[in-house]
């Protein structure tokens, strides 16, 4: 029988050796027909199902949503490929040692997917929100969990379907070496999540026009489901620990449990209800640790705790800075000097400050005013701290000619010009593209 200590112990099992902390990356991209720029659907000829089956021919192992019929994921080399609700393809990378390896993994994956695209006539777009298609023009993927989420989302927010089908994100997963280290890293990441939103904002368009947001994706998240999103203020409580996160997760409504390949709708219950046998219609079903792991994966705060910490605030980006996202966070969190200097920046910030940044940067981005300066000022300072942290790590690539700071070069240029990817796109749209969004499908694809 599952006990509360089992739920807490799950997080303790995530503690790593301080000298062997890993880095994981997750990135999503839109899969669009090369001729008409429509999102590729699942069952169409050369659609998502055929793409996944093509990967299987390359040695990937298929994963099914049912009993061997509906292929929805793939595994190889410790990596996995999964489907987001609107057909976005996500790579969840392996846990690797450095940014050289994560960038190699990203490049290999995108190269393999692009080669299939040449064969199947699709392009890949790394952007926070698909810039042209309406919600109804994007198909649903045939995953059981998405049917449950699709029905549930309108009951808890106004833009949940937009978040599910129209957005892409890049995420970075970083390890902790103790419960105290988890607490310190969690706090740093929550303090800086909004700064990263501004730095990597990359979704300024809505239905072929410039929207009022630099990160429209973030705006969608603000109106998705307040029970499971946003900033977790209790992380800054003096006694925060694994058990407190468990208490939080217990009281978030569930989405589902899986039994015999079937997804059972549990949206009427919190995990605590299920755990304490208060989910009356399912009280004959015993909760297990996989139910807990699945539940944790359906919580969507800006920083999520699993057996690592996952920063979730960044828009999906293109070739130029996709590798700079894990590099930026690694330089801050995996070097003691950098970590301490970053802490000095926000040591006086309050929850009101964090809420303000989280609210304003989706609209104003790097140009948002904060205290005596701007978000850009903080971003530039953090960039230098991160770069110094990577320099101190001084992990060289295979050719022994450069270290991990190499992957920050385009980000350095952007911040030097006071621009996020969204700012660059807005400028191109207004001047070079004559306000024709179709140019993005040639200039910004992978």
C-alpha positions in Angstrom: 0.0 0.0 0.0 1.3 3.4 -1.0 2.2 5.6 2.0 3.0 9.3 2.3 6.7 8.5 3.0 6.8 6.8 -0.4 5.7 10.1 -2.1 8.4 12.0 -0.2 11.1 9.3 -0.8 10.5 9.6 -4.6 12.2 13.1 -4.4 15.0 11.9 -2.1 15.8 9.3 -4.8 16.5 12.2 -7.1 19.5 13.4 -5.1 22.7 13.1 -7.1 26.4 13.2 -6.4 27.6 16.8 -6.3 30.4 15.9 -8.7 28.2 14.2 -11.2 25.3 16.7 -11.8 23.6 16.2 -15.2 21.9 18.5 -17.7 18.8 17.6 -19.6 17.0 19.5 -22.4 13.5 19.3 -23.8 12.5 21.2 -26.8 9.3 21.4 -28.9 8.7 22.5 -32.5 5.8 22.8 -34.9 5.6 20.4 -37.8 4.2 22.3 -40.8 3.3 21.3 -44.3 6.0 22.9 -46.6 3.4 24.0 -49.2 0.6 25.5 -47.2 2.2 25.9 -43.7 -0.7 24.0 -42.0 0.1 21.9 -39.0 0.6 18.2 -40.0 -2.2 16.0 -38.6 -1.8 12.5 -37.2 -3.5 10.3 -39.7 -2.8 12.1 -43.0 -0.4 10.7 -45.5 3.1 11.6 -44.4 1.5 12.9 -41.2 2.6 12.5 -37.6 2.0 8.8 -37.4 4.1 8.2 -40.5 6.8 10.4 -39.1 7.0 8.3 -36.0 7.0 5.1 -38.0 9.9 6.5 -40.0 11.8 7.1 -36.8 11.2 3.4 -35.9 13.0 2.5 -39.2 16.0 4.5 -37.9 16.2 2.4 -34.7 13.8 4.2 -32.3 11.6 2.0 -30.2 7.9 2.8 -30.5 5.7 3.5 -27.5 1.9 3.2 -27.7 -1.0 4.9 -26.1 -3.0 1.7 -26.0 -2.4 -2.0 -26.7 0.0 -1.6 -29.7 -2.2 0.4 -32.0 -1.7 4.1 -31.6 2.0 5.0 -31.7 2.6 8.3 -29.7 6.2 8.2 -28.6 9.7 6.8 -29.2 12.8 6.0 -27.2 16.5 5.6 -28.1 19.9 6.4 -26.4 18.1 7.5 -23.2 16.2 10.1 -25.2 12.4 10.1 -26.0 10.3 11.8 -28.6 6.7 12.6 -27.6 3.7 14.4 -29.1 2.2 17.6 -27.7 -1.6 18.1 -28.1 -1.5 19.9 -31.4 1.1 17.7 -33.1 4.2 19.5 -31.9 7.1 17.1 -31.6 9.2 17.2 -28.4 12.6 15.7 -27.8 13.2 14.9 -24.1 16.9 14.5 -24.0 19.1 12.2 -22.0 20.8 13.3 -18.8 24.2 14.5 -20.1 27.4 15.9 -18.6 27.8 19.3 -20.4 26.5 21.7 -22.9 28.7 20.3 -25.7 26.8 17.0 -25.3 23.3 18.5 -25.0 23.9 20.7 -28.1 25.2 17.6 -30.1 22.1 15.7 -29.0 19.8 18.6 -30.1 21.6 18.9 -33.5 21.5 15.2 -34.1 17.8 15.1 -33.4 16.9 18.1 -35.6 19.1 16.8 -38.4 17.3 13.4 -38.3 13.9 15.1 -38.2 14.8 17.5 -41.0 15.9 14.6 -43.2 12.5 13.0 -42.7 11.0 16.4 -43.5 12.7 16.4 -46.9 11.2 13.1 -47.6 7.7 13.9 -46.2 7.5 17.5 -47.2 7.3 19.3 -43.9 9.3 22.1 -42.2 10.1 22.6 -38.5 9.4 25.9 -36.7 10.9 26.8 -33.3 8.6 29.5 -32.0 6.7 30.0 -28.8 3.3 30.3 -30.6 2.5 29.3 -34.1 2.2 32.7 -35.8 -0.5 32.1 -38.4 -2.9 29.3 -37.6 -6.1 29.7 -35.5 -7.0 27.4 -32.7 -9.4 25.5 -34.9 -6.9 25.1 -37.7 -4.6 22.9 -35.5 -5.6 19.3 -35.1 -5.8 17.3 -31.9 -3.5 14.3 -31.4 -5.1 11.0 -30.5 -3.8 10.6 -27.0 -6.2 9.5 -24.3 -4.8 12.0 -21.8 -5.4 14.9 -24.2 -9.1 14.0 -24.4 -9.3 14.3 -20.6 -7.4 17.6 -20.6 -9.3 19.0 -23.5 -12.6 18.5 -21.6 -11.2 19.8 -18.3 -9.3 22.9 -19.5 -12.4 25.1 -20.2 -13.6 24.5 -16.6 -10.5 26.0 -15.0 -9.3 28.7 -17.5 -10.0 30.6 -20.7 -6.8 29.8 -22.8 -6.0 26.2 -21.9 -6.7 25.0 -25.4 -4.5 27.7 -26.9 -1.7 26.6 -24.6 -2.1 23.0 -25.5 -2.3 23.3 -29.3 -0.6 26.6 -30.2 2.5 26.7 -28.1 6.0 25.3 -28.0 8.6 25.6 -25.2 12.2 24.7 -24.5 13.0 23.4 -21.0 16.1 22.7 -19.0 16.4 20.1 -16.3 19.1 20.4 -13.7 20.1 18.2 -10.7 20.4 18.8 -7.0 22.8 17.1 -4.6 20.8 17.5 -1.4 17.4 18.6 -0.1 19.0 21.9 0.9 20.6 22.3 -2.6 17.2 21.6 -4.2 15.7 24.4 -2.0 18.4 26.9 -2.9 18.2 26.1 -6.7 14.4 26.1 -6.7 14.4 29.6 -5.2 17.0 30.9 -7.6 15.1 29.5 -10.6 11.8 31.0 -9.4 13.3 34.4 -8.9 14.8 34.4 -12.4 12.1 32.6 -14.3 10.6 35.8 -15.5 14.0 37.2 -16.6 14.5 34.1 -18.7 11.0 34.6 -20.2 12.1 38.1 -21.3 15.6 37.0 -22.6 14.1 34.2 -24.7 10.7 35.7 -25.6 9.9 34.4 -29.0 6.2 34.5 -29.7 5.1 38.0 -30.7 2.6 37.1 -33.4 -1.0 36.1 -33.2 -3.0 35.2 -36.4 -0.4 36.8 -38.8 -0.2 40.1 -36.9 2.0 41.5 -34.1 0.2 40.9 -30.8 0.6 43.0 -27.7 2.9 40.4 -26.2 6.6 39.5 -26.7 5.8 36.1 -25.2 2.2 35.3 -26.1 2.9 31.7 -24.9 3.4 33.1 -21.4 0.1 34.9 -21.6 -1.7 31.7 -22.5 -0.2 30.0 -19.5 -1.5 32.8 -17.2 -5.0 31.9 -18.2 -4.7 28.1 -18.3 -5.2 26.7 -14.7 -4.3 28.6 -11.6 -4.4 25.4 -9.5 -1.3 24.0 -11.2 0.6 26.9 -12.8 2.5 30.0 -11.9 4.9 30.9 -9.1 4.8 28.8 -5.9 5.2 31.2 -3.1 5.6 28.5 -0.4 9.0 27.6 -1.9 10.3 30.7 -0.1 8.9 29.7 3.3 11.7 29.1 5.8 10.8 25.4 6.3 10.3 24.5 2.6 11.4 20.9 1.8 10.4 17.8 -0.2 7.5 17.2 2.2 6.1 20.6 1.6 6.1 20.0 -2.2 4.3 16.7 -1.6 1.6 18.6 0.4 1.2 21.0 -2.5 1.0 18.3 -5.1 -1.5 16.2 -3.0 -4.0 19.0 -3.2 -3.8 19.7 -6.9 -6.7 18.1 -9.0 -5.6 15.0 -10.9 -6.1 14.4 -14.6 -6.0 10.6 -14.9 -4.7 7.2 -13.8 -3.8 4.4 -16.2 -5.1 0.9 -15.8 -4.8 -1.8 -18.5 -3.8 0.8 -21.1 -6.9 2.8 -20.3 -6.9 6.4 -19.0 -9.4 6.9 -16.2 -10.7 10.5 -15.8 -9.8 11.7 -12.2 -10.4 15.4 -12.7 -13.0 15.5 -9.9 -10.5 14.5 -7.3 -7.2 15.7 -5.9 -4.4 13.2 -5.4 -5.1 13.5 -1.7 -8.7 12.3 -2.4 -7.4 9.4 -4.3 -4.7 8.6 -1.8 -7.1 8.7 1.1 -9.7 6.7 -0.7 -12.1 9.7 -1.0 -12.5 9.3 -4.8 -15.6 7.2 -4.2 -16.2 6.0 -7.8 -12.7 4.6 -7.9 -12.1 3.5 -4.2 -11.5 0.0 -5.3 -8.4 1.1 -7.2 -5.2 1.2 -5.1 -2.9 4.2 -5.8 0.7 3.3 -6.8 3.9 5.2 -7.3 3.4 5.4 -11.1 0.1 7.3 -10.4 2.2 9.7 -8.3 4.8 10.1 -11.0 2.1 10.8 -13.6 0.4 13.3 -11.4 3.7 15.2 -10.8 4.1 15.4 -14.6 0.7 17.2 -14.8 1.7 20.1 -12.5 2.8 23.1 -14.5 4.5 25.7 -12.3 7.2 27.9 -13.8 9.7 25.6 -12.1 8.7 22.0 -11.5 10.2 19.5 -9.1 10.6 15.9 -10.2 13.8 14.0 -9.5 15.5 17.1 -10.9 14.4 20.7 -11.3 12.8 21.8 -14.5 12.6 25.4 -15.7 9.6 25.9 -17.8 9.3 29.6 -18.5 11.1 29.9 -21.9 9.7 30.0 -25.4 10.9 27.6 -28.0 13.7 29.2 -30.0 15.6 28.5 -33.3 19.1 27.4 -34.2 20.9 30.6 -33.1 20.1 30.4 -29.4 18.5 27.0 -28.7 21.8 25.7 -27.2 22.2 28.9 -25.2 19.2 28.2 -23.0 20.8 25.2 -21.1 24.1 27.0 -21.2 22.6 30.1 -19.5 21.1 28.1 -16.6 24.1 25.8 -16.2 26.5 28.7 -15.9 24.3 30.1 -13.1 23.4 26.9 -11.2 26.4 24.6 -11.6 29.1 27.0 -10.4 29.3 28.2 -6.8 30.7 31.6 -7.5 28.1 32.3 -10.1 25.3 31.0 -7.9 26.3 33.3 -5.1 26.5 36.3 -7.4 23.1 35.6 -8.9 21.7 35.3 -5.4 23.0 38.8 -4.6 20.9 40.3 -7.4 17.6 39.1 -6.0 18.3 38.8 -2.3 16.0 41.7 -1.5 13.2 40.7 -3.9 9.8 39.9 -2.4 6.9 37.8 -3.7 5.4 41.0 -5.0 8.5 41.6 -7.1 8.4 38.1 -8.5 4.7 38.4 -9.3 5.3 41.8 -11.0 8.1 40.4 -13.2 6.1 37.3 -14.1 3.1 39.5 -15.1 4.8 42.3 -17.0 7.5 40.5 -19.0 5.2 38.6 -21.4 4.1 42.1 -22.7 7.1 44.3 -22.3 10.0 41.8 -22.4 13.5 43.1 -21.8 12.2 46.7 -21.9 10.0 46.3 -18.8 10.9 48.7 -16.0 11.8 47.2 -12.6 12.9 49.1 -9.5 15.6 51.6 -10.6 16.3 50.0 -14.0 15.0 47.6 -16.6 14.7 43.8 -17.0 17.4 44.2 -19.6 19.9 45.5 -17.0 19.3 42.4 -14.9 19.5 40.1 -17.9 22.9 41.5 -19.0 24.2 41.2 -15.5 23.0 37.6 -15.2 24.5 36.8 -18.6 28.0 37.9 -17.5 27.6 35.9 -14.3 26.5 32.8 -16.3 29.4 33.2 -18.8 31.9 33.5 -15.9 30.4 30.3 -14.4 30.9 28.4 -17.7 34.4 29.8 -18.0 35.2 28.5 -14.5 33.8 25.1 -15.4 36.1 25.3 -18.4 34.8 22.1 -20.0 36.2 21.8 -23.4 34.6 20.4 -26.5 36.1 17.4 -28.4 38.4 19.6 -30.4 39.7 21.2 -27.2 39.5 24.7 -28.7 36.5 26.2 -26.9 34.5 25.7 -23.7 30.8 25.9 -23.0 30.7 29.7 -23.4 30.8 29.1 -27.1 27.0 28.5 -27.0 26.3 31.9 -25.6 27.7 33.9 -28.5 24.4 34.7 -30.2 22.7 35.4 -27.0 25.5 37.8 -26.1 24.9 39.6 -29.4 21.1 39.8 -28.7 21.5 41.2 -25.2 24.2 43.6 -26.4 21.7 45.0 -28.8 19.0 45.0 -26.1 16.9 42.5 -28.0 15.1 39.2 -27.5 14.2 36.9 -30.4 10.7 38.5 -30.3 12.2 42.0 -30.7 14.2 40.8 -33.7 11.2 39.2 -35.3 9.0 42.3 -34.8 11.7 44.5 -36.5 11.9 42.1 -39.4 8.1 41.9 -39.8 7.8 45.7 -39.9 10.7 46.5 -42.1 12.2 43.5 -44.1 9.1 41.4 -44.5 6.6 44.1 -45.4 4.3 42.7 -42.7 4.0 39.4 -44.5 4.3 36.6 -41.9 5.0 33.9 -44.5 8.6 35.0 -44.5 9.0 33.4 -41.1 8.5 30.0 -42.8 11.7 30.3 -44.8 13.9 32.4 -42.5 13.2 30.9 -39.0 12.8 27.2 -39.7 15.3 24.6 -38.5 
